[in-house]
């Protein structure tokens, strides 16, 4: 099921879907007499690709995901000597091990942003520990190990780091982190768009994390710039990110996981 999800769901992302529509439309135009159907498919693929590339839908799709939980700017405000926060759980967002690269370059941009936020929070909360969570999905080295290397290189003591190396998705992370934190209070760090699904999955297994979103991709109130006049891969990536999260939420609800 996991491999099926990883292979099939990307076909519904903006670029693969637009490519499929365009290729099918061109095939009909060049090799069949179904000219009208071909024109419709090419037009649909072009409109879909350009509208997402211009970022038309991003304010209505990505921003609502990222604004559900506020960033944890002052972590000291949520802890007291009687009710300390003992753990900062950082969910990995991908990476690829390479002995020829610095550890930070082995992590995806999302993973690196999450680790940095986790370190910031851990330093602000004396006595707390980092739980770095993600296994090895298509690689020989768990992403958690790479995250741990980055954390140590940035000054976190090895005895303040706990690695969760087995999970392959967010649902698995929630299940495997649960026995680690027990009944202790903990902060959950992940990308802002990923936070609603993560919180729902963690609550489903009986946990009540404190949200600390990071890695924002929508900022609100953005001014008109020359780059706004052109489609870009960055805007397409934002549309893909939003679609990935909405698909993940829908799939989790269908399966009764949230």
C-alpha positions as CSV (number, residue, x, y, z in Angstrom):
1,X,0.0,0.0,0.0
2,X,2.8,2.4,0.9
3,X,4.6,1.8,-2.4
4,X,1.4,2.1,-4.4
5,X,0.7,5.5,-2.7
6,X,4.2,6.8,-3.5
7,X,4.0,5.7,-7.1
8,X,0.4,6.6,-8.0
9,X,-0.4,9.8,-6.1
10,X,2.2,11.9,-7.9
11,X,0.4,11.2,-11.1
12,X,-2.3,13.6,-9.9
13,X,0.1,16.4,-9.2
14,X,0.0,19.5,-11.4
15,X,2.9,18.8,-13.7
16,X,2.3,15.1,-14.3
17,X,-1.4,15.7,-14.8
18,X,-0.9,18.6,-17.2
19,X,1.7,16.5,-19.1
20,X,-0.7,13.6,-19.5
21,X,-3.4,15.9,-20.8
22,X,-1.1,17.6,-23.3
23,X,0.5,14.3,-24.5
24,X,-2.9,12.6,-24.9
25,X,-4.3,15.7,-26.7
26,X,-1.3,15.8,-29.1
27,X,-1.6,12.1,-29.8
28,X,-5.2,12.6,-30.8
29,X,-4.4,15.6,-33.0
30,X,-1.5,13.9,-34.8
31,X,-2.6,10.3,-35.1
32,X,-6.5,10.2,-35.0
33,X,-9.4,12.0,-36.5
34,X,-10.6,13.1,-33.1
35,X,-9.5,16.6,-33.6
36,X,-12.0,18.3,-31.3
37,X,-11.2,16.0,-28.4
38,X,-7.5,16.6,-29.0
39,X,-8.0,20.4,-29.0
40,X,-10.0,20.2,-25.7
41,X,-7.3,18.1,-24.0
42,X,-4.5,20.4,-25.2
43,X,-6.4,23.5,-24.1
44,X,-7.2,21.9,-20.7
45,X,-3.6,20.9,-20.1
46,X,-2.3,24.3,-21.1
47,X,-4.8,26.2,-19.0
48,X,-4.1,23.9,-16.0
49,X,-0.4,24.3,-16.3
50,X,-0.4,28.1,-16.8
51,X,-3.0,28.8,-14.1
52,X,-0.9,26.9,-11.5
53,X,2.4,28.3,-12.8
54,X,1.1,31.8,-12.3
55,X,0.0,31.0,-8.8
56,X,-3.6,31.8,-9.3
57,X,-4.9,29.2,-6.8
58,X,-2.1,29.3,-4.2
59,X,-3.7,32.0,-2.0
60,X,-6.9,29.9,-1.7
61,X,-5.2,26.5,-1.3
62,X,-1.8,26.7,0.4
63,X,-2.4,29.7,2.7
64,X,-5.4,28.1,4.5
65,X,-3.3,25.1,5.4
66,X,-0.4,27.2,6.6
67,X,-2.5,29.5,8.8
68,X,-4.3,26.9,10.8
69,X,-1.6,27.0,13.5
70,X,0.4,30.0,14.6
71,X,4.3,29.7,14.8
72,X,5.7,29.2,18.3
73,X,7.7,32.4,18.5
74,X,8.2,32.4,22.3
75,X,8.5,28.8,23.4
76,X,9.2,29.9,27.0
77,X,5.6,31.0,27.3
78,X,4.3,27.5,27.2
79,X,6.4,25.9,29.9
80,X,6.6,26.1,33.7
81,X,8.6,24.2,36.3
82,X,5.5,22.3,37.1
83,X,4.6,21.4,33.5
84,X,7.8,21.4,31.5
85,X,8.0,20.6,27.8
86,X,10.3,17.6,27.7
87,X,10.4,16.8,24.0
88,X,10.6,18.6,20.6
89,X,9.5,16.1,17.9
90,X,10.8,17.0,14.5
91,X,9.2,15.2,11.5
92,X,11.6,14.6,8.6
93,X,10.7,15.8,5.1
94,X,13.0,13.8,3.0
95,X,16.7,13.6,2.3
96,X,19.4,11.5,0.6
97,X,22.6,10.4,2.1
98,X,25.9,11.1,0.4
99,X,29.3,10.9,2.0
100,X,30.6,13.5,-0.5
101,X,28.2,16.2,0.7
102,X,27.9,18.2,4.0
103,X,25.1,16.8,6.1
104,X,22.9,19.9,5.6
105,X,23.1,19.4,1.8
106,X,21.8,15.9,2.2
107,X,18.5,17.1,3.6
108,X,15.6,18.5,1.6
109,X,14.8,22.1,2.1
110,X,11.8,21.1,4.2
111,X,13.8,18.8,6.4
112,X,16.5,21.4,7.0
113,X,14.0,24.1,7.9
114,X,12.4,21.7,10.4
115,X,15.6,20.7,12.0
116,X,16.7,24.4,12.4
117,X,13.4,25.2,14.0
118,X,13.7,22.2,16.3
119,X,17.2,23.3,17.4
120,X,15.9,26.8,18.1
121,X,13.2,25.5,20.3
122,X,15.4,23.0,22.1
123,X,17.9,25.8,23.0
124,X,15.0,27.9,24.3
125,X,13.8,25.1,26.6
126,X,16.7,23.9,28.8
127,X,16.4,20.2,29.6
128,X,14.3,19.3,26.6
129,X,15.4,16.8,24.0
130,X,15.0,16.4,20.2
131,X,13.2,13.4,18.7
132,X,14.2,13.3,15.0
133,X,11.8,11.1,13.1
134,X,12.0,9.6,9.6
135,X,13.2,6.3,8.3
136,X,14.9,5.3,5.0
137,X,12.2,5.1,2.3
138,X,14.3,4.8,-0.8
139,X,17.8,5.2,0.7
140,X,20.3,3.2,2.7
141,X,20.5,5.7,5.6
142,X,17.5,6.9,7.6
143,X,16.7,10.5,7.2
144,X,16.7,10.7,11.0
145,X,20.4,9.9,11.1
146,X,21.2,12.8,8.7
147,X,19.0,15.1,10.8
148,X,20.9,14.0,13.9
149,X,24.2,14.8,12.2
150,X,23.0,18.3,11.3
151,X,21.8,18.9,14.9
152,X,25.1,17.8,16.4
153,X,27.1,19.9,14.0
154,X,25.0,22.9,15.0
155,X,25.8,22.4,18.7
156,X,23.1,20.0,20.1
157,X,24.6,17.5,22.5
158,X,24.3,13.8,21.4
159,X,22.5,12.9,24.7
160,X,19.8,15.5,23.8
161,X,19.0,13.7,20.6
162,X,16.7,10.6,20.1
163,X,16.4,9.1,16.6
164,X,13.3,7.4,15.3
165,X,14.5,5.5,12.3
166,X,11.6,3.2,11.3
167,X,8.8,5.4,10.0
168,X,7.9,5.8,6.3
169,X,5.1,8.3,6.5
170,X,3.4,10.7,8.9
171,X,1.0,8.1,10.2
172,X,3.9,5.8,11.1
173,X,5.7,8.7,12.8
174,X,2.7,9.3,15.1
175,X,2.6,5.6,16.0
176,X,6.3,5.3,16.7
177,X,6.7,8.6,18.6
178,X,3.8,7.8,21.0
179,X,5.8,5.3,23.2
180,X,8.8,7.7,23.2
181,X,7.0,10.7,24.7
182,X,4.5,8.8,26.8
183,X,2.4,11.3,28.8
184,X,5.1,14.0,28.6
185,X,4.3,17.4,27.0
186,X,5.9,17.9,23.6
187,X,6.2,20.2,20.7
188,X,5.6,19.0,17.2
189,X,7.7,20.6,14.4
190,X,6.9,20.2,10.7
191,X,6.2,22.4,7.7
192,X,3.3,24.8,8.1
193,X,1.3,23.2,5.2
194,X,1.9,19.7,6.7
195,X,0.9,20.7,10.2
196,X,-2.9,20.2,10.0
197,X,-2.5,16.6,8.8
198,X,0.2,15.9,11.3
199,X,-1.8,17.2,14.3
200,X,-4.8,15.2,13.2
201,X,-2.8,11.9,12.9
202,X,-1.0,12.5,16.2
203,X,-4.3,13.2,18.0
204,X,-5.8,10.0,16.5
205,X,-3.2,7.9,18.4
206,X,-4.0,9.7,21.7
207,X,-1.3,12.4,21.7
208,X,-1.8,16.2,22.1
209,X,1.1,18.0,20.6
210,X,1.9,21.7,20.7
211,X,2.2,22.9,17.2
212,X,5.3,24.7,16.0
213,X,4.9,25.1,12.2
214,X,7.9,26.2,10.1
215,X,9.0,26.2,6.4
216,X,6.3,28.6,5.2
217,X,5.6,29.0,1.5
218,X,2.8,31.6,1.6
219,X,3.4,34.9,3.4
220,X,0.3,37.0,2.8
221,X,0.1,40.5,1.6
222,X,2.8,39.9,-1.1
223,X,3.3,43.0,-3.3
224,X,3.1,42.9,-7.1
225,X,6.6,42.3,-8.6
226,X,7.9,41.8,-12.1
227,X,8.1,38.1,-11.5
228,X,4.3,38.1,-10.9
229,X,3.9,38.6,-14.6
230,X,5.4,35.2,-15.5
231,X,4.7,31.6,-14.6
232,X,7.4,29.9,-12.5
233,X,8.5,26.5,-11.2
234,X,8.3,28.0,-7.6
235,X,4.6,28.7,-8.0
236,X,4.0,25.3,-9.6
237,X,5.8,23.8,-6.6
238,X,3.5,25.6,-4.2
239,X,0.4,24.2,-6.0
240,X,1.9,20.7,-5.8
241,X,2.6,21.1,-2.1
242,X,-1.0,22.2,-1.5
243,X,-2.4,19.3,-3.6
244,X,-0.2,16.8,-1.8
245,X,-1.6,17.9,1.6
246,X,-5.2,17.9,0.5
247,X,-4.8,14.5,-1.0
248,X,-3.2,13.3,2.2
249,X,-6.0,14.6,4.3
250,X,-8.6,13.1,2.1
251,X,-6.8,9.7,2.0
252,X,-6.5,9.7,5.8
253,X,-10.2,10.5,6.3
254,X,-11.2,7.8,3.9
255,X,-9.2,5.2,5.8
256,X,-10.5,6.5,9.2
257,X,-7.0,7.6,10.4
258,X,-8.2,11.1,11.3
